[in-house]
Amino acid sequence: MPIGRSWSMNVFAALVVVALAAPLVVYPVFLMNVLCFALFACAFNLLIGYVGLLSFGHAMFFGFAAYISGHAVKSWGWDPLLGILIGTVVAAAMGLVAGAIAIRRQGIYFAMVTLALSQMVFFFCLQAKFTGGEDGIQAIPRRPLLGFIDIRNDFVLYYFVLLIFCIGFLIIYRTIHSPFGQVLKAIRENEARAISLGYAVDQFKLIAFVLSAALAGLAGATKAIVFQLASLTDVTWQMSGEVVLMTLVGGMGTVFGPIVGAAIIVSMQNYLSGFGEWVLVIQGVIFVTMVLLFRRGIVGEMIAFANRRWTAKRRQDELAIREVRPAE
C-alpha cells in the first residue's frame, strides 16, 4: 500500500527505540544537538512544506528563545523547564507579531519581510544588555529539573531532550494530519481556490506561522540549556539558511525529511570541522547535488520510489488476474 499514516507511526516508533539506545554508542551531547536542530527543521518544514511559505527569518525565534531561556535560568534562577517554557511562549508571541506583518505579502516578498524582521532581532540582541552582546549568555546553569532531576548528567539530559523532541514532533504530526492541516495543504496547492471555498486564508497562515515559531523557539530554548550558551550565532541569517538547507536535503513536505536533513548537516559540521571554512563549501556542493539529482530530498525520493514500486506491482497483479480470469 502507499506510504501513509500507519507507516509513518511505525517508523516513528522504530526511531524512538533507536534513539533510546543511541547514547550508549554515540556521544549524548552530539545527539542532543541533532535533536534540537531536527525539531527546528520540523518546525520550519511545517511552514514551507505544508503552507508553502518560505521564511528566511526563522532564526529569530530559535535564537531569541535561547536568550530568554538562558537569561531566565541564569539571572532569575528559574527551573530549566520553566526557562524553556518562557522561551517558547516569547517565540510564539514574536511569531504572532512577525506573522501578522509578513502574511500580508506572498512569495519572495514574504521571505524578504521575514529576513528584515530577523535582522532587526539580530541587532537588538547585539545591543541589548541582558544578551551579553557579542559574548552572549555563557555558563547557563543546569539546575535540577523540577527540583530533583539532575540534568548535569548528560545521559539524563539527553532523555529529557528526547522527550521534548517527541512532544514537538507529535504536535506537528497531529497538525498536518488534522482537518486544519488539510486546509493548510489546500492553501499551499491553490490559495485562490481555498479563498473561493470560504476559508479565512490569512488566519490559517497566521496560526501555522505562530505554531512554527513556537516550536522553533522550543528547539532554541532547549539548545541553550544543553550547551549552557545563548549566542549571536543562533540568531543570524546564516542559521535561517541552515534550516532551509536541512529541510531541502531531507525532503520538504515530508514527515521525516527534516530529521534526516538535520542529522546529515549537523554530522557534517561535527565530523568535518577539521576542514574549517571548507565545510561550507562541502555543504554547498551537497546542496547543489541534492537540487539537481534529488529534487524531493532524500526522504522524498525514497517515498516516491516506494510508491512507484507499489503502483507497478498493483498493475502487474491486475494484469495477472485478467489473464487467468476465464473469458466471459
C-alpha positions as CSV (number, residue, x, y, z in Angstrom):
1,M,0.0,0.0,0.0
2,P,1.2,3.6,-0.5
3,I,3.1,5.4,2.3
4,G,0.5,6.5,4.8
5,R,-0.1,7.4,8.4
6,S,0.2,3.9,9.8
7,W,3.6,3.5,8.1
8,S,4.7,6.9,9.5
9,M,3.8,6.0,13.1
10,N,5.6,2.6,12.7
11,V,8.7,4.4,11.5
12,F,8.4,6.9,14.3
13,A,8.1,4.2,16.9
14,A,11.2,2.5,15.5
15,L,13.2,5.7,15.5
16,V,12.2,6.3,19.2
17,V,13.5,2.8,20.1
18,V,16.8,3.5,18.3
19,A,17.0,6.9,20.0
20,L,16.6,5.4,23.4
21,A,19.6,3.2,22.9
22,A,21.7,5.7,20.9
23,P,23.5,7.4,23.8
24,L,25.1,4.0,24.6
25,V,27.2,4.2,21.4
26,V,27.1,7.9,20.4
27,Y,28.2,10.9,22.4
28,P,25.0,12.2,24.1
29,V,25.8,15.9,23.5
30,F,26.1,15.4,19.8
31,L,22.7,13.5,19.8
32,M,21.1,16.4,21.7
33,N,22.4,18.8,19.1
34,V,20.9,16.7,16.4
35,L,17.5,16.5,18.2
36,C,17.4,20.3,18.7
37,F,18.1,21.1,15.1
38,A,15.7,18.3,14.0
39,L,12.9,19.9,15.9
40,F,13.9,23.3,14.5
41,A,13.8,21.9,10.9
42,C,10.5,20.1,11.5
43,A,9.0,23.4,12.7
44,F,10.3,25.2,9.6
45,N,9.0,22.4,7.4
46,L,5.5,22.9,8.8
47,L,5.5,26.4,7.3
48,I,7.3,25.8,4.0
49,G,6.3,22.2,3.3
50,Y,2.6,22.4,4.2
51,V,1.7,26.0,3.8
52,G,4.1,27.0,1.1
53,L,5.6,30.0,3.0
54,L,9.4,30.4,2.7
55,S,10.7,32.2,5.8
56,F,14.3,33.5,5.8
57,G,14.0,34.7,9.4
58,H,13.2,31.6,11.5
59,A,16.5,32.0,13.3
60,M,14.9,35.0,15.2
61,F,12.6,32.6,17.0
62,F,15.2,29.9,17.5
63,G,17.9,32.3,18.8
64,F,15.8,34.8,20.8
65,A,14.1,31.9,22.7
66,A,17.6,30.7,23.6
67,Y,18.4,34.2,25.0
68,I,15.2,34.3,27.0
69,S,15.6,30.8,28.4
70,G,19.2,31.3,29.3
71,H,18.5,34.7,31.0
72,A,15.6,33.3,33.0
73,V,17.6,30.3,34.2
74,K,20.9,32.2,34.9
75,S,19.7,35.6,36.1
76,W,16.3,34.9,37.5
77,G,17.1,31.5,39.0
78,W,14.2,29.7,37.2
79,D,13.9,26.0,36.8
80,P,15.2,24.9,33.4
81,L,11.8,23.6,32.4
82,L,10.2,27.0,33.2
83,G,13.0,28.7,31.3
84,I,12.3,26.5,28.2
85,L,8.6,27.3,28.5
86,I,9.0,31.0,28.8
87,G,11.4,30.9,25.8
88,T,8.7,29.1,23.8
89,V,6.0,31.5,24.8
90,V,8.1,34.5,23.8
91,A,8.9,32.9,20.5
92,A,5.1,32.3,19.9
93,A,4.4,36.0,20.7
94,M,7.1,37.1,18.3
95,G,5.6,34.8,15.7
96,L,2.2,36.4,16.2
97,V,3.7,39.9,15.6
98,A,6.0,38.9,12.8
99,G,3.4,36.7,11.1
100,A,0.7,39.4,11.2
101,I,3.2,41.6,9.3
102,A,4.6,39.0,6.9
103,I,1.5,37.2,5.7
104,R,0.3,40.4,4.0
105,R,2.8,39.5,1.3
106,Q,3.4,36.4,-0.8
107,G,6.4,34.7,-2.4
108,I,9.7,36.4,-2.4
109,Y,8.2,39.4,-0.7
110,F,7.1,37.3,2.3
111,A,10.7,35.8,2.5
112,M,12.2,39.3,2.4
113,V,9.9,40.6,5.1
114,T,10.9,37.7,7.4
115,L,14.5,38.3,6.7
116,A,14.2,42.0,7.5
117,L,12.5,41.3,10.8
118,S,15.1,38.7,11.6
119,Q,17.9,41.2,11.1
120,M,16.1,43.6,13.4
121,V,16.1,41.0,16.1
122,F,19.7,40.3,15.5
123,F,20.8,43.9,16.0
124,F,18.6,44.1,19.1
125,C,20.3,41.0,20.5
126,L,23.7,42.6,19.7
127,Q,22.9,45.8,21.6
128,A,20.7,44.7,24.5
129,K,22.4,44.4,27.9
130,F,20.7,41.2,29.0
131,T,22.0,39.2,25.9
132,G,25.7,40.0,26.7
133,G,26.3,41.4,23.2
134,E,29.0,39.6,21.3
135,D,29.8,37.4,24.3
136,G,26.3,36.1,24.6
137,I,24.9,34.4,27.8
138,Q,27.5,31.9,29.0
139,A,27.7,29.3,31.8
140,I,23.9,28.9,32.0
141,P,23.5,26.6,35.0
142,R,21.9,23.2,34.7
143,R,19.8,23.3,37.8
144,P,17.9,20.2,38.9
145,L,14.9,19.8,36.7
146,L,11.7,20.2,38.8
147,G,14.0,20.4,41.8
148,F,15.1,16.7,41.8
149,I,16.1,15.5,38.3
150,D,19.9,16.0,37.9
151,I,20.3,17.2,34.3
152,R,24.0,17.8,34.9
153,N,24.3,14.2,33.8
154,D,24.4,14.2,30.0
155,F,22.5,10.9,29.8
156,V,19.7,12.2,32.0
157,L,19.5,15.5,30.0
158,Y,19.5,13.5,26.7
159,Y,16.3,11.7,27.6
160,F,14.7,14.9,28.7
161,V,15.6,16.5,25.3
162,L,14.4,13.4,23.5
163,L,11.0,13.8,25.3
164,I,10.8,17.4,24.2
165,F,11.6,16.4,20.6
166,C,8.9,13.7,20.7
167,I,6.3,16.1,22.0
168,G,7.1,18.7,19.4
169,F,7.2,16.1,16.6
170,L,3.8,14.7,17.6
171,I,2.3,18.1,17.7
172,I,3.5,18.7,14.2
173,Y,2.3,15.3,13.0
174,R,-1.1,15.8,14.5
175,T,-1.4,19.2,13.0
176,I,-0.6,18.1,9.4
177,H,-3.0,15.1,9.6
178,S,-5.9,17.1,11.1
179,P,-8.6,19.0,9.2
180,F,-6.6,22.1,9.9
181,G,-3.6,20.6,8.2
182,Q,-5.7,19.6,5.2
183,V,-6.7,23.3,4.8
184,L,-3.1,24.3,5.0
185,K,-2.3,21.9,2.2
186,A,-5.1,23.3,0.1
187,I,-3.7,26.8,0.6
188,R,-0.3,25.6,-0.5
189,E,-1.7,24.0,-3.6
190,N,-4.2,26.7,-4.7
191,E,-4.7,29.7,-2.4
192,A,-7.2,31.3,-4.7
193,R,-9.4,28.3,-4.7
194,A,-9.2,28.0,-0.9
195,I,-10.4,31.6,-0.6
196,S,-13.3,30.8,-3.0
197,L,-14.3,27.9,-0.8
198,G,-14.8,30.4,2.1
199,Y,-11.7,29.7,4.2
200,A,-10.1,32.6,6.0
201,V,-6.7,32.0,4.5
202,D,-4.8,34.7,6.3
203,Q,-6.0,33.4,9.7
204,F,-4.9,29.8,8.8
205,K,-1.5,31.2,7.7
206,L,-1.1,33.2,10.9
207,I,-1.9,30.2,13.1
208,A,0.6,28.0,11.2
209,F,3.2,30.7,11.5
210,V,2.8,31.1,15.2
211,L,2.9,27.3,15.8
212,S,6.0,27.1,13.7
213,A,7.6,29.9,15.6
214,A,6.7,28.4,18.9
215,L,8.2,25.1,18.1
216,A,11.4,26.7,16.7
217,G,11.6,28.6,20.0
218,L,11.2,25.4,21.9
219,A,14.2,24.0,20.0
220,G,16.3,27.1,20.6
221,A,15.4,27.3,24.3
222,T,16.3,23.6,24.8
223,K,19.6,24.0,22.9
224,A,20.5,26.9,25.3
225,I,20.1,24.5,28.3
226,V,22.0,21.7,26.6
227,F,25.1,23.8,25.7
228,Q,24.7,26.3,28.6
229,L,25.1,29.1,26.0
230,A,23.0,31.5,24.0
231,S,24.9,33.5,21.4
232,L,24.5,35.6,18.3
233,T,25.3,32.5,16.1
234,D,21.8,31.2,16.8
235,V,20.0,34.4,15.6
236,T,22.0,35.2,12.5
237,W,20.6,34.9,8.9
238,Q,23.1,32.1,8.4
239,M,21.2,30.0,10.9
240,S,18.0,30.6,8.9
241,G,19.8,29.4,5.8
242,E,21.0,26.3,7.6
243,V,17.5,25.2,8.5
244,V,16.4,25.8,4.9
245,L,19.3,23.5,3.8
246,M,18.3,20.8,6.3
247,T,14.7,20.8,5.1
248,L,15.6,20.6,1.4
249,V,18.2,17.9,1.9
250,G,16.0,15.7,3.9
251,G,12.8,16.3,1.9
252,M,10.5,19.3,2.1
253,G,6.9,18.5,2.8
254,T,7.7,15.0,4.3
255,V,7.3,14.0,7.9
256,F,10.8,12.6,8.5
257,G,12.8,14.6,5.9
258,P,13.8,17.4,8.2
259,I,15.0,14.9,10.8
260,V,17.3,13.2,8.2
261,G,18.5,16.6,6.8
262,A,19.3,17.9,10.3
263,A,21.2,14.7,11.1
264,I,23.3,15.0,7.9
265,I,24.1,18.7,8.3
266,V,24.9,18.5,12.0
267,S,27.1,15.4,11.4
268,M,29.0,17.2,8.7
269,Q,29.6,20.2,10.9
270,N,30.8,18.0,13.7
271,Y,32.9,15.4,11.9
272,L,34.3,17.7,9.1
273,S,35.1,20.6,11.5
274,G,38.8,19.9,10.8
275,F,38.3,21.3,7.3
276,G,37.5,24.8,8.7
277,E,35.6,27.0,6.3
278,W,35.7,24.3,3.7
279,V,32.8,22.7,5.5
280,L,30.6,25.5,4.0
281,V,31.9,24.6,0.5
282,I,31.1,20.9,1.0
283,Q,27.6,21.9,2.2
284,G,27.2,24.0,-0.9
285,V,28.2,21.1,-3.1
286,I,25.8,18.7,-1.4
287,F,23.0,21.3,-1.7
288,V,23.5,21.7,-5.4
289,T,23.8,18.0,-5.9
290,M,20.5,17.4,-4.0
291,V,18.7,20.1,-6.0
292,L,19.9,18.6,-9.3
293,L,19.6,14.8,-8.5
294,F,17.1,14.5,-5.6
295,R,14.6,17.3,-6.1
296,R,12.3,15.9,-3.5
297,G,15.1,15.4,-1.0
298,I,16.4,12.1,0.4
299,V,13.2,11.0,2.2
300,G,11.0,12.5,-0.6
301,E,12.8,10.4,-3.3
302,M,12.6,7.3,-1.1
303,I,8.8,7.7,-0.7
304,A,8.3,8.4,-4.4
305,F,10.3,5.3,-5.3
306,A,8.3,3.2,-2.8
307,N,5.0,4.5,-4.2
308,R,6.2,3.8,-7.8
309,R,7.1,0.2,-6.9
310,W,3.7,-0.3,-5.2
311,T,1.8,1.1,-8.2
312,A,3.8,-1.0,-10.6
313,K,3.2,-4.2,-8.5
314,R,-0.5,-3.4,-8.3
315,R,-0.7,-3.0,-12.1
316,Q,1.1,-6.3,-12.5
317,D,-1.3,-8.1,-10.2
318,E,-4.3,-6.6,-12.0
319,L,-2.9,-7.8,-15.4
320,A,-2.2,-11.3,-14.0
321,I,-5.8,-11.5,-12.6
322,R,-7.2,-10.5,-16.0
323,E,-5.1,-13.2,-17.8
324,V,-6.2,-16.0,-15.6
325,R,-9.8,-15.0,-15.5
326,P,-11.8,-17.0,-17.9
327,A,-13.3,-15.2,-20.8
328,E,-16.9,-14.4,-20.4
